[in-house]
Amino acid sequence: MMARDLIDGASFGPDALRVIGRAFDEAWVSIAGNFSREQVAGARLRLANAVLSAANEQSRDVEALKRRALEAMRARP
């Protein structure tokens, strides 16, 4: 499953999904250079799961969600 498919198919309302998607995209831009071509798909899935784990239906703060997801990525190599 592709990372964006995981996010787009999550059980959140449309407003929360927009914030979640944006947080994922912005977080990915900030860490993409840390992964080799072979690692990209797995890293994107880990990031998608990290964003979804940090999100809830009231998620409206892209920066806060992005920060929590990136912290989760750093905590689990």
GUDOMI-961718 format. One record per atom (N, C-alpha, C): atom name; x, y, z; residue in one letter. Coordinates in Angstrom, 1 decimal, decimal comma, padded with zeros to 4 digits. Layout:
<rs>
(CA; (X; Y; Z); A) ...
</rs>
This chain:
<rs>
(N; (000,9; -001,2; 000,0); M) (CA; (000,0; 000,0; 000,0); M) (C; (000,9; 001,2; 000,0); M) (N; (000,5; 002,2; -000,8); M) (CA; (001,3; 003,4; -000,9); M) (C; (000,9; 004,3; 000,4); M) (N; (001,9; 005,1; 000,8); A) (CA; (001,7; 006,0; 002,0); A) (C; (000,5; 006,9; 001,8); A) (N; (000,4; 007,6; 000,7); R) (CA; (-000,7; 008,5; 000,5); R) (C; (-002,1; 007,8; 000,5); R) (N; (-002,1; 006,6; -000,1); D) (CA; (-003,3; 005,8; -000,1); D) (C; (-003,8; 005,5; 001,4); D) (N; (-002,8; 005,2; 002,2); L) (CA; (-003,1; 004,9; 003,6); L) (C; (-003,7; 006,1; 004,3); L) (N; (-003,2; 007,3; 004,0); I) (CA; (-003,7; 008,5; 004,6); I) (C; (-005,0; 008,9; 004,0); I) (N; (-005,1; 008,8; 002,7); D) (CA; (-006,4; 009,2; 002,0); D) (C; (-007,6; 008,3; 002,4); D) (N; (-007,2; 007,0; 002,8); G) (CA; (-008,3; 006,1; 003,1); G) (C; (-008,6; 006,0; 004,6); G) (N; (-007,9; 006,9; 005,4); A) (CA; (-008,1; 006,9; 006,8); A) (C; (-009,5; 007,4; 007,2); A) (N; (-010,0; 007,0; 008,3); S) (CA; (-011,4; 007,3; 008,8); S) (C; (-011,4; 008,6; 009,5); S) (N; (-011,2; 009,7; 008,8); F) (CA; (-011,3; 011,0; 009,3); F) (C; (-012,2; 011,9; 008,4); F) (N; (-012,7; 012,9; 008,9); G) (CA; (-013,5; 013,8; 008,1); G) (C; (-012,6; 014,6; 007,1); G) (N; (-013,3; 015,2; 006,1); P) (CA; (-012,5; 015,9; 005,1); P) (C; (-011,5; 017,0; 005,6); P) (N; (-011,9; 017,7; 006,6); D) (CA; (-011,1; 018,8; 007,1); D) (C; (-009,8; 018,2; 007,7); D) (N; (-010,0; 017,2; 008,6); A) (CA; (-008,9; 016,5; 009,2); A) (C; (-008,0; 015,9; 008,2); A) (N; (-008,6; 015,2; 007,2); L) (CA; (-007,7; 014,6; 006,2); L) (C; (-006,9; 015,6; 005,4); L) (N; (-007,4; 016,8; 005,1); R) (CA; (-006,6; 017,8; 004,5); R) (C; (-005,4; 018,2; 005,3); R) (N; (-005,6; 018,3; 006,6); V) (CA; (-004,5; 018,7; 007,6); V) (C; (-003,5; 017,6; 007,7); V) (N; (-004,0; 016,3; 007,8); I) (CA; (-003,2; 015,2; 007,9); I) (C; (-002,3; 015,0; 006,6); I) (N; (-002,9; 015,2; 005,5); G) (CA; (-002,2; 015,1; 004,2); G) (C; (-001,2; 016,1; 004,1); G) (N; (-001,5; 017,3; 004,5); R) (CA; (-000,5; 018,4; 004,4); R) (C; (000,6; 018,2; 005,4); R) (N; (000,3; 017,7; 006,6); A) (CA; (001,4; 017,5; 007,6); A) (C; (002,3; 016,4; 007,0); A) (N; (001,7; 015,3; 006,4); F) (CA; (002,5; 014,3; 005,8); F) (C; (003,5; 014,8; 004,8); F) (N; (002,9; 015,6; 003,8); D) (CA; (003,7; 016,1; 002,7); D) (C; (004,8; 017,0; 003,2); D) (N; (004,5; 017,9; 004,1); E) (CA; (005,5; 018,8; 004,7); E) (C; (006,6; 018,1; 005,4); E) (N; (006,2; 017,1; 006,2); A) (CA; (007,2; 016,3; 007,0); A) (C; (008,1; 015,5; 006,0); A) (N; (007,5; 014,9; 005,0); W) (CA; (008,3; 014,2; 004,0); W) (C; (009,3; 015,0; 003,4); W) (N; (009,0; 016,2; 003,0); V) (CA; (009,9; 017,1; 002,3); V) (C; (011,1; 017,4; 003,3); V) (N; (010,8; 017,5; 004,6); S) (CA; (011,9; 017,8; 005,5); S) (C; (012,8; 016,6; 005,8); S) (N; (012,4; 015,4; 005,5); I) (CA; (013,3; 014,2; 005,8); I) (C; (013,6; 013,4; 004,6); I) (N; (013,1; 013,7; 003,4); A) (CA; (013,2; 012,8; 002,2); A) (C; (014,7; 012,5; 001,9); A) (N; (015,5; 013,5; 002,1); G) (CA; (017,0; 013,4; 001,7); G) (C; (017,7; 012,4; 002,6); G) (N; (017,1; 012,0; 003,7); N) (CA; (017,8; 011,0; 004,6); N) (C; (017,7; 009,6; 004,2); N) (N; (017,0; 009,3; 003,1); F) (CA; (016,7; 007,9; 002,7); F) (C; (017,2; 007,6; 001,3); F) (N; (017,7; 006,5; 001,1); S) (CA; (018,2; 006,0; -000,2); S) (C; (016,9; 005,7; -001,0); S) (N; (017,1; 005,5; -002,3); R) (CA; (016,0; 005,2; -003,2); R) (C; (015,3; 003,9; -002,7); R) (N; (016,1; 002,9; -002,2); E) (CA; (015,5; 001,7; -001,8); E) (C; (014,7; 001,8; -000,5); E) (N; (015,0; 002,8; 000,3); Q) (CA; (014,3; 003,0; 001,6); Q) (C; (013,1; 003,9; 001,5); Q) (N; (012,9; 004,6; 000,4); V) (CA; (011,8; 005,6; 000,3); V) (C; (010,5; 005,0; 000,6); V) (N; (010,1; 004,0; 000,0); A) (CA; (008,7; 003,4; 000,2); A) (C; (008,4; 003,1; 001,6); A) (N; (009,4; 002,4; 002,2); G) (CA; (009,2; 002,0; 003,6); G) (C; (009,2; 003,2; 004,6); G) (N; (010,1; 004,2; 004,3); A) (CA; (010,1; 005,4; 005,1); A) (C; (008,8; 006,2; 005,0); A) (N; (008,3; 006,3; 003,8); R) (CA; (007,0; 007,0; 003,6); R) (C; (005,9; 006,3; 004,4); R) (N; (005,8; 005,0; 004,3); L) (CA; (004,8; 004,3; 005,1); L) (C; (004,9; 004,5; 006,6); L) (N; (006,2; 004,4; 007,1); R) (CA; (006,4; 004,7; 008,5); R) (C; (005,9; 006,1; 008,9); R) (N; (006,2; 007,1; 008,0); L) (CA; (005,8; 008,5; 008,2); L) (C; (004,3; 008,6; 008,2); L) (N; (003,6; 007,9; 007,2); A) (CA; (002,2; 008,0; 007,2); A) (C; (001,6; 007,4; 008,4); A) (N; (002,1; 006,3; 008,9); N) (CA; (001,6; 005,7; 010,2); N) (C; (001,9; 006,6; 011,3); N) (N; (003,0; 007,3; 011,4); A) (CA; (003,3; 008,2; 012,4); A) (C; (002,3; 009,4; 012,5); A) (N; (002,0; 009,9; 011,3); V) (CA; (001,1; 011,0; 011,2); V) (C; (-000,3; 010,6; 011,6); V) (N; (-000,7; 009,4; 011,2); L) (CA; (-002,0; 008,9; 011,5); L) (C; (-002,1; 008,6; 013,0); L) (N; (-001,1; 008,1; 013,6); S) (CA; (-001,1; 007,8; 015,0); S) (C; (-001,2; 009,1; 015,9); S) (N; (-000,6; 010,2; 015,3); A) (CA; (-000,6; 011,4; 016,1); A) (C; (-001,9; 012,2; 015,8); A) (N; (-002,7; 011,8; 014,8); A) (CA; (-003,9; 012,6; 014,4); A) (C; (-005,1; 012,2; 015,2); A) (N; (-006,1; 013,1; 015,2); N) (CA; (-007,4; 012,7; 015,6); N) (C; (-008,4; 013,6; 014,8); N) (N; (-009,7; 013,4; 015,0); E) (CA; (-010,7; 014,1; 014,2); E) (C; (-010,6; 015,6; 014,4); E) (N; (-010,0; 016,1; 015,5); Q) (CA; (-009,9; 017,5; 015,7); Q) (C; (-008,6; 018,1; 015,2); Q) (N; (-007,8; 017,3; 014,6); S) (CA; (-006,5; 017,8; 014,1); S) (C; (-006,7; 018,9; 013,1); S) (N; (-006,2; 020,1; 013,5); R) (CA; (-006,3; 021,2; 012,6); R) (C; (-005,0; 022,0; 012,5); R) (N; (-004,0; 021,6; 013,3); D) (CA; (-002,7; 022,3; 013,3); D) (C; (-001,6; 021,5; 012,6); D) (N; (-001,4; 021,9; 011,4); V) (CA; (-000,4; 021,1; 010,5); V) (C; (001,0; 021,0; 011,2); V) (N; (001,5; 022,2; 011,7); E) (CA; (002,8; 022,2; 012,3); E) (C; (002,9; 021,2; 013,5); E) (N; (001,9; 021,2; 014,4); A) (CA; (001,9; 020,4; 015,5); A) (C; (001,9; 018,9; 015,1); A) (N; (001,1; 018,6; 014,2); L) (CA; (001,0; 017,2; 013,7); L) (C; (002,2; 016,8; 013,0); L) (N; (002,8; 017,6; 012,2); K) (CA; (004,1; 017,4; 011,6); K) (C; (005,2; 017,1; 012,6); K) (N; (005,2; 018,0; 013,6); R) (CA; (006,3; 017,9; 014,6); R) (C; (006,1; 016,5; 015,4); R) (N; (004,9; 016,1; 015,7); R) (CA; (004,7; 014,9; 016,5); R) (C; (005,1; 013,7; 015,6); R) (N; (004,8; 013,7; 014,3); A) (CA; (005,1; 012,6; 013,4); A) (C; (006,6; 012,5; 013,2); A) (N; (007,3; 013,7; 013,1); L) (CA; (008,8; 013,6; 012,9); L) (C; (009,4; 013,1; 014,2); L) (N; (008,9; 013,5; 015,4); E) (CA; (009,4; 013,0; 016,7); E) (C; (009,3; 011,5; 016,7); E) (N; (008,2; 011,0; 016,3); A) (CA; (007,9; 009,5; 016,2); A) (C; (008,9; 008,8; 015,3); A) (N; (009,2; 009,5; 014,2); M) (CA; (010,2; 008,9; 013,2); M) (C; (011,6; 008,9; 013,8); M) (N; (011,9; 009,9; 014,6); R) (CA; (013,3; 009,9; 015,2); R) (C; (013,4; 008,9; 016,3); R) (N; (012,3; 008,7; 017,0); A) (CA; (012,3; 007,7; 018,2); A) (C; (012,4; 006,3; 017,7); A) (N; (012,0; 006,0; 016,5); R) (CA; (012,0; 004,6; 016,0); R) (C; (012,8; 004,6; 014,7); R) (N; (014,0; 004,2; 014,7); P) (CA; (014,9; 004,2; 013,5); P) (C; (014,4; 003,2; 012,5); P) 
</rs>
